[in-house]
Each structure stands twice: as structure tokens, then as C-alpha cells.
Amino acid sequence: SNTGLDEAKNVVVKIPPGLNPSSLLTVVTPALAVDIAVGESVEFTFKTLSSSLTSFSGTIVVESLANPQVSISIPTNIIITSTSLGTLRCFVEDDFSYYAEGLPPLEGATVEISNALAGGEVMSATTGVDGIVEFPSIPEAFYTVKVSGPEHSSVTQLIFVAPGVITFQDFFLQRQLVVVVWSVTPTQIQDQYEITVTATFQTNIPTPVVTIEPALVDLVPYEEGILDQLVIEVTNHGLASAFDTALMLPTDHPFLEFISPVGNIIGEVKAMTTVTVIVEVVNTADTGRRLLASCGSYSGEVCWTFPCGKYTSGGCGTIHFSGLGIGCGPTGS
């Protein structure tokens, strides 16, 4: 529209180089420069020759060739969609689908899908006893599919739904069988607190259920040279073995070295058993270096796997190491 006081002569649309001459976007009408009288409007029609579902953006410039100062820039985002329809069928399993009696699919999982390019409405459905949800007659497109469930992990995948057919997709969610809760309790000494870590877990489960003790290690006795051994217990409370069990200990403490007799590899932890690892803690600092050390926290972890058909499930448990107290008085000095 020309809202000015003079006629705009030889007005053209300039397509940014990123969109033309690649034929992603061309002007159909008007094909030539036009004059726009005061108070009048001209409608420009574009077309794209792209045959793929995609999106592209750039800045379209409308300007007068007679007076380049008469111009306007229009940020443009173009999404190419399809009117063809297809169906997405999702099948959801978890650890119990491979270990529990009857090998049940996962009931009650939530499946959410949204167009990965266009965004817009999020469609949602919940799996039944057969572990299946179906989204019929949805436009051909790439979809972001998120699957989640109570006491389970969540997964997100990019899925292409083809036109005229049913697109099948399997999903696997890991059960969260151990819940770790931190508790912080003030002590009678100002600015000092007692921290406890409690693991709640299920028993008599047909999969591995692994816990680590201790989950929280006070490093002060090791930093002060009082203790030099740390006992770590890895317990499998489940009814199936945990495989490839590995122990990772801190490597970033300024003067404590943690040496495991098994290295990083614990291996198989059989059902209803405990593996004990006695870690040697070597203090490499003299008194002066210990006093200069800053307060710090460090972490290690125990990880394991177990097979679930074509999937590999498993998990990791964190061991928290706290060095609060060394080099940190009430004022942090």
C-alpha cells in the first residue's frame, strides 16, 4: 500500500540470494515493475518450486527502482507443508516388557506429537494395555514425538509420517526404580548443617535394582589424614543381573587420589547380591597445602547395563563427595 503523498514508481520485489535463484521462492505476479498511486495497493503473489517439506527464512525487500529510498524490508519465514495424510502408530515398552511375567507392553504412557517445522497444536494420547497409540489422518510431515510415563524416563524422537501409509515406531522407556532424596538439617552450630541422602527402591522386581552405599562421603577425615580407606558397596536388589558395572571415582581433588583395586570395572552384579570395593585414598598434600585447599564438592558414579531385547537399559547412581571444612572457616577464610 502507498500511504505517502507521491506515486511510487517502478516498484519491484527483491528476493534474498538465499531463496533465489535457487527457485525456492519466485514472484509470480506482477512479473514486472509496477507503479503504485497514492492510496492504492498492489498484491504480490509468490510461489515455491521446492518439492520437499522444509522451511526457510530471509528478508524480502520491496523498493522503488526510481527512488531506492522508498523501500520496506519484510522478514520472512516460509514453511512448506503437505495436504497429504498419513497415520502414526506408536508402540511403547519398558524393562518389564522383557522380564516380567507375560512380557506386558507399557500401559499409561503419554505420547505427544507436534509438527517439527510448523509447530502449532500438540496432539496427545495415552497407551492402552496393548502399549499402542495411533494418530490417524495427520498431515505428511516431520513430527517431534515425546513419550513419557509415571516413574519412567522420557524419550523424544523426530519421526517422518509418510502419506497414504501407517508409519510404525517403537519406543522404550526405562523404569526409574530408585529415588534419591536429600535432607538438610540445621545443627546447633551456626551455619553448619547435617546432610543425609536416602535411597528409596522397589524390591522383588524382575530387573536389576542397583543402589550404592555410601551415597554421600565426607572427605574431611581423608583430607586431615585420619582415614585412608573408603568402603563402597554396590547392591543389586532386583531379580536379574546388572552387567558392565563400572565405578568412576573423582579425579579432580587437589590432593586426594582414589585408587580402586578393580580399576573402573566391577562387571556383573548378580541378582540379590552385594559387591564390596575397598578404595585406597591417598593423601598427597602436606599440612600447608591442606590448609590452602578450598572448600569443594566432587562426584563419582556407578553405572550398569542390562539387555532388553534390541534395547540396552541400565542406569547410573551418583556418589557425592563433600570436602566442606578444609580451608573454610565461618567467614570462608
JOQUISUL-V614750 format. One record per backbone hydrogen bond with DSSP energy under -0.5 kcal/mol. CO is the residue of the C=O (numbers start at 1). NH is the residue of the N-H. Records with the same first field share a line. If there is no record, write none. Layout:
# JOQUISUL-V614750
CO->NH + NH
This chain:
# JOQUISUL-V614750
1->3
2->39
7->9
8->36
9->66
10->65
11->34
12->63
13->15
14->61
16->19 + 20
19->24 + 25
23->49
26->28 + 47
29->45
34->11
35->37
36->8
37->40
40->2
42->44
45->28 + 29
47->26
52->54
54->80
56->78
58->60 + 76
60->74
61->14 + 63
62->72
63->12 + 65
67->64 + 70
69->71
70->64
72->62
73->75
74->60
76->58
78->56
79->81
84->140
85->164
86->138
87->89 + 167
88->135
89->169
90->133
91->171
92->106
93->173
94->97
95->98 + 99
96->100
100->103
105->107
106->109
109->111 + 127
110->112 + 148
111->125
112->146
113->123
114->144
115->119
119->115
121->123
123->113
125->111
127->108
128->131
131->92
132->128
133->90
134->136
135->88
138->86
140->82
141->161
142->116 + 117
143->145 + 159
144->114 + 146
145->157
146->112
147->155
148->110
149->152
151->176
155->147
157->145 + 159
159->143 + 161
160->162
161->141
162->165
165->87 + 167
166->168
167->89
169->91
171->93
173->95
174->153
175->177
177->202
179->200
181->198
183->185 + 196
185->194
189->192
192->187
193->195
194->185
196->183
198->181 + 200
200->179
205->239
207->239
209->237
211->235
213->233
215->320
217->219 + 322
219->222 + 223
220->224
221->226 + 227
222->225
228->281
230->232 + 279
232->234 + 277
233->213 + 235
234->275
235->211 + 237
236->272 + 273
237->204
238->272
242->269
243->305
245->266 + 267
246->248 + 303
248->301
255->284
257->259 + 282
258->260
259->280
260->263
262->265
264->247 + 266
267->245
268->270
269->242
270->273
273->236
274->276
275->234
277->232 + 279
278->261
279->230
280->259 + 282
281->283
282->257 + 284
286->290
287->291
288->292
289->293
290->293
296->323
298->321
300->319
301->248
302->317
303->246
304->315
305->243
306->313
308->311
311->308 + 313
313->306
315->304
317->302
318->320
319->300
320->217
321->298
322->219 + 220
323->326
325->327 + 328
327->329
329->332
